[in-house]
């Protein structure tokens, strides 16, 4: 049972890393599209950068919360 639990936890950790990458890319594309629509010209580059940074920060906060909960669960198992 411990091996299966470890497999599930590692799979969830990999999925969180993939979510961070995916959210950063999608936010950069969204920022570029929005900036191109709003201002036109070469401002899509600024939108892509701002969107990517914003997406990464949001995804990093999500990942930090997830890993915090994982650490709490691990520490709870050690005490019991």
C-alpha positions as CSV (number, residue, x, y, z in Angstrom):
1,X,0.0,0.0,0.0
2,X,2.9,2.4,0.7
3,X,4.3,1.8,-2.8
4,X,1.0,2.7,-4.4
5,X,0.6,5.8,-2.2
6,X,4.1,6.9,-3.2
7,X,3.3,6.3,-6.9
8,X,0.1,8.5,-6.6
9,X,2.1,11.3,-4.8
10,X,4.9,11.3,-7.4
11,X,2.3,11.4,-10.2
12,X,0.6,14.3,-8.6
13,X,3.9,16.2,-8.2
14,X,4.7,15.7,-11.9
15,X,1.2,16.9,-12.9
16,X,1.7,20.1,-10.8
17,X,5.0,20.8,-12.6
18,X,3.3,20.3,-16.0
19,X,0.5,22.6,-14.9
20,X,3.0,25.3,-14.1
21,X,4.6,25.0,-17.5
22,X,1.2,24.9,-19.3
23,X,-0.2,27.8,-17.3
24,X,2.8,29.9,-18.1
25,X,2.6,29.2,-21.8
26,X,-1.2,29.8,-22.0
27,X,-0.9,33.0,-20.1
28,X,1.9,34.3,-22.4
29,X,-0.3,33.5,-25.5
30,X,-3.3,35.2,-23.9
31,X,-1.2,38.2,-23.0
32,X,0.2,38.5,-26.5
33,X,-3.3,38.2,-28.1
34,X,-4.8,40.7,-25.7
35,X,-2.1,43.2,-26.2
36,X,-2.1,42.8,-30.0
37,X,-5.9,43.4,-30.0
38,X,-5.7,46.4,-27.7
39,X,-2.7,48.3,-29.0
40,X,-1.5,46.5,-32.2
41,X,2.0,46.9,-33.6
42,X,4.8,45.2,-31.7
43,X,3.2,45.5,-28.3
44,X,2.3,41.8,-28.5
45,X,5.9,41.1,-27.2
46,X,5.2,43.1,-24.1
47,X,1.9,41.3,-23.6
48,X,3.6,37.9,-24.0
49,X,6.2,38.8,-21.4
50,X,3.7,40.2,-18.9
51,X,1.3,37.3,-19.5
52,X,4.1,34.8,-19.0
53,X,5.3,36.3,-15.8
54,X,1.8,36.7,-14.4
55,X,1.0,33.1,-15.4
56,X,4.2,31.8,-13.8
57,X,3.6,33.7,-10.6
58,X,0.0,32.4,-10.4
59,X,1.1,28.8,-11.1
60,X,4.0,29.1,-8.6
61,X,1.5,30.1,-5.9
62,X,-0.7,27.2,-6.8
63,X,2.2,24.8,-6.7
64,X,3.5,26.2,-3.4
65,X,0.1,25.6,-1.8
66,X,0.0,22.0,-3.2
67,X,3.5,21.2,-2.0
68,X,2.7,22.7,1.4
69,X,-0.3,20.4,1.7
70,X,1.9,17.4,0.6
71,X,4.5,18.3,3.3
72,X,1.8,18.6,6.0
73,X,0.4,15.2,5.0
74,X,3.9,13.6,5.1
75,X,4.7,15.1,8.5
76,X,1.3,13.9,9.8
77,X,2.1,10.3,8.7
78,X,5.5,10.5,10.5
79,X,4.0,11.5,13.8
80,X,1.3,8.9,13.8
